[in-house]
Each structure stands twice: as structure tokens, then as C-alpha cells.
Amino acid sequence: MCTAANYTAKDHYFGRNLDLEYSYREAVTVTPRNFPFEFRRVPSLKTHHAMIGMATVADGYPLYYDATNEKGLSMAGLNFPDNANYKPVSEDGTNVASFEFIPWVLGQFETVAQVRDALSDVRIVDLAFSEEFPPSPLHWIISDRDESITVESVDEGLKVHDNPIQVLTNNPTFDIQLFNINNYMSLSVDPPEPRFSKEIPFDTYSRGLGAVGLPGDLSSMSRFVKAAFTKVNSVSGESESEAISQFFHILGSVEQQRGCVRLDDKYEITIYSSCCNTHKGIYYYRTYENSQITGVDMHKEDLDGSELASYPLVKSQQVLMQN
Ligand SMILES: C[C@H](CCC(=O)NCCS(=O)(=O)O)[C@H]1CC[C@H]2[C@@H]3CC[C@@H]4C[C@H](O)CC[C@]4(C)[C@H]3C[C@H](O)[C@]12C
């Protein structure tokens, strides 16, 4: 399970939690403009927009989980088991393999509007990167500063949903996630007005009563509602420090603590949380054990080069002793 979100203060921020019980050796990876992107069934991109994000690099190829390009367009893949349906390669249309989708989009486009147009003849095809990396069942959120869409390749074909909440989690399909939000329309950050009955002497004995009913469990529908409530009501100062702190608190509202979701002999945890300043191209992250925010600035790399730059995650806790 995972959660992705957007937040806008002075700059725009995009990031996600990766919730899993194991790690794929992910690293913060910058792909410069002249790294040759070869694709299986669509023309390669010899030059393209540079991008930064979290990836497993396999045979020199960045398998991105989430990334942002130098124009500020961002994209993340989140688990979508049983619903994702990738298609066989066809003679017509634009056949993009699921593992190519992030580089193919971020390599060429600057805005969600451009992506929406381009997707009209795209089919996500069921080609594997390798035996070690078969296709994962994913759906995607694609965002710029102004809007987000959710892209789902399902039995009926490719669905592109507007995502006004700018949050994505996992199952069920996005139309159901959006509909489910209706159940929570009366939640509020303000103290409630008693409307239950005039007969009962209600007492606002605690702060926060306006949002009683907001789910707190870690299921995917509940995380969608919780992250949406936190995100749409979020307030912060405009400085980088205030904005990224707020962003990590939005993701923190749905993070997974070890022990709460059991998978056979393991537990699902939030392996990392990321927050990219999409304007500055700085990718910040925290890991389950490292609460310190670590950053990688894409503009410190040679973006006209052709070699990937990869930064393995700093995973151990950074404690600042004060005496
Ligand atoms: C598993 C993760 C989602 C986390 C999640 O939701 N976990 C709940 C599991 S559960 O549903 O609760 O059981 C997803 C998110 C992004 C994915 C990578 C995308 C690039 C690449 C694509 C290739 O084709 C296959 C390998 C590849 C490295 C992918 C591996 C894996 O699939 C990643 C990490």
C-alpha cells in the first residue's frame, strides 16, 4: 500500500509514502537530458527532460517508482492489485510498457493537459522489464502545480480520471475512492454544531470533535479519506522549511508503523516518504528509521550529461545529541 499527495505553498510539492515489507534497493536517481531512453515499442528518446525520483536501477535502466521532471511535472506508481490489466501489444496505438510509463511521460511533457491529450491512444502493455522484474500491478497519479489526474489500465481500457483531491492510495478503482468521499462531507476542522437532537445536552469536551468519524485505520480507502482531509485542510508558512515539514506531516497522517499490518511473518511499514519541490527539483526523503530529512538537488548534477546519478538512501537514524 502507498499514498501519494500534492501540496502547494509558495512552491508546489509532490511526494509519496512507499509502504511495503521489503526493499528493492531503491535510490534517489537523477536522469540527465542525454541519457538515452530506449523503449520496447515506442520510439526512443535520445534527449528529453531531466528527472529526479526514486528508482531501482537495473541493467543501467532507472525503474522509477515516483519522479519529477525539470518542468515540474510529477508522477508516481502505486500498487493496484487485481484491478490493473495491461494489454497485449497491438499494431496500432502507442504501446508503452508499465515500467516505461514514468520516463515516457516525464521525458516529453510539461503539463497534465499535455499528458491528457497524449494518453488518448496510449495502451499500457504487459511487457516485462526482465525475469527478475515482471510487470507490477500499478495505477498512477500525474500532477503539475495546478491539477492531477489518475491513470488506470483496467479491463475496459485506459481510464484517465481528473483527481481534484490530488491524493492517491491503492484499491479500489479511483471512481469508487472519489465516491466514498461523499460519506465524509460533514467532517470539519471546526467544532461541531449539535444537530443530532435538541433533547441531548451535548458537550464539546474536546478539541477536534468536528472530524470524529475520520478513519484512522491503514486500509487503502481509509488512508485516502484521511490523507485527503489532512491535505485539503493543510496550512503552512511559505518557507521551504515550513512547507516541507507540513508535507511530511500530511504523509505522516497515513504512515504505517511496524506491527499494525501483518503479512505472514512480516509487517508492512512505510519504507520511505518523499517530498519533491517540483519547482526547484529538490527531492527530500525520510526512511522508516531515519527521521532526518535528506535531500538531493537535481540541479547540482550535470543535467546535460548522459549518465545516471544515484544516491543510495541514508537509512540509519541521525540523532543530534545536545549535550
Ligand atoms: C510494491 C510497490 C508498491 C507498494 C505497495 O503498494 N505495496 C503493497 C503490497 S500489497 O498490495 O499490500 O501486497 C511498487 C511501487 C512502484 C513499483 C516499482 C516500479 C518500477 C518497477 C516496475 C517493474 O515492472 C517491476 C519492478 C519495479 C521496481 C516496481 C516494483 C514494485 O512493484 C513497486 C516498488
The ligand as an SDF file (V2000), in Angstrom:
LIG
                    3D

 34 37  0  0  0  0  0  0  0  0999 V2000
    5.3560   -2.6430   -4.4600 C   0  0  0  0  0  0  0  0  0  0  0  0
    5.3760   -1.1300   -4.6800 C   0  0  0  0  0  0  0  0  0  0  0  0
    4.0590   -0.5730   -4.2210 C   0  0  0  0  0  0  0  0  0  0  0  0
    4.0000   -0.6080   -2.7370 C   0  0  0  0  0  0  0  0  0  0  0  0
    2.7770   -1.2950   -2.3140 C   0  0  0  0  0  0  0  0  0  0  0  0
    1.7040   -0.8610   -2.6350 O   0  0  0  0  0  0  0  0  0  0  0  0
    2.9280   -2.3850   -1.5460 N   0  0  0  0  0  0  0  0  0  0  0  0
    1.8370   -3.1470   -1.0220 C   0  0  0  0  0  0  0  0  0  0  0  0
    1.9040   -4.5840   -1.4550 C   0  0  0  0  0  0  0  0  0  0  0  0
    0.3820   -5.3020   -1.1410 S   0  0  0  0  0  0  0  0  0  0  0  0
   -0.5620   -4.9400   -2.1890 O   0  0  0  0  0  0  0  0  0  0  0  0
   -0.0760   -4.8240    0.1930 O   0  0  0  0  0  0  0  0  0  0  0  0
    0.6400   -6.7660   -1.1230 O   0  0  0  0  0  0  0  0  0  0  0  0
    5.6210   -0.7430   -6.1380 C   0  0  0  0  0  0  0  0  0  0  0  0
    5.5610    0.7700   -6.3730 C   0  0  0  0  0  0  0  0  0  0  0  0
    6.4990    1.0530   -7.5690 C   0  0  0  0  0  0  0  0  0  0  0  0
    6.9120   -0.3360   -8.0330 C   0  0  0  0  0  0  0  0  0  0  0  0
    8.1910   -0.4670   -8.8920 C   0  0  0  0  0  0  0  0  0  0  0  0
    8.0610    0.3870  -10.1550 C   0  0  0  0  0  0  0  0  0  0  0  0
    9.2710    0.2260  -11.0660 C   0  0  0  0  0  0  0  0  0  0  0  0
    9.4970   -1.2670  -11.4460 C   0  0  0  0  0  0  0  0  0  0  0  0
    8.4350   -1.7580  -12.4060 C   0  0  0  0  0  0  0  0  0  0  0  0
    8.7400   -3.1970  -12.8670 C   0  0  0  0  0  0  0  0  0  0  0  0
    7.7530   -3.6250  -13.7610 O   0  0  0  0  0  0  0  0  0  0  0  0
    8.7480   -4.0890  -11.6390 C   0  0  0  0  0  0  0  0  0  0  0  0
    9.7560   -3.6310  -10.6240 C   0  0  0  0  0  0  0  0  0  0  0  0
    9.6100   -2.1610  -10.1880 C   0  0  0  0  0  0  0  0  0  0  0  0
   10.9170   -1.7980   -9.4500 C   0  0  0  0  0  0  0  0  0  0  0  0
    8.3740   -1.9430   -9.2850 C   0  0  0  0  0  0  0  0  0  0  0  0
    8.4250   -2.8120   -8.0090 C   0  0  0  0  0  0  0  0  0  0  0  0
    7.1830   -2.6000   -7.1010 C   0  0  0  0  0  0  0  0  0  0  0  0
    6.0370   -3.0990   -7.7140 O   0  0  0  0  0  0  0  0  0  0  0  0
    6.9920   -1.1180   -6.7370 C   0  0  0  0  0  0  0  0  0  0  0  0
    8.1340   -0.7110   -5.8420 C   0  0  0  0  0  0  0  0  0  0  0  0
  1  2  1  0
  2  3  1  0
  2 14  1  0
  3  4  1  0
  4  5  1  0
  5  6  2  0
  5  7  1  0
  7  8  1  0
  8  9  1  0
  9 10  1  0
 10 11  2  0
 10 12  2  0
 10 13  1  0
 14 15  1  0
 14 33  1  0
 15 16  1  0
 16 17  1  0
 17 18  1  0
 17 33  1  0
 18 19  1  0
 18 29  1  0
 19 20  1  0
 20 21  1  0
 21 22  1  0
 21 27  1  0
 22 23  1  0
 23 24  1  0
 23 25  1  0
 25 26  1  0
 26 27  1  0
 27 28  1  0
 27 29  1  0
 29 30  1  0
 30 31  1  0
 31 32  1  0
 31 33  1  0
 33 34  1  0
M  END
$$$$
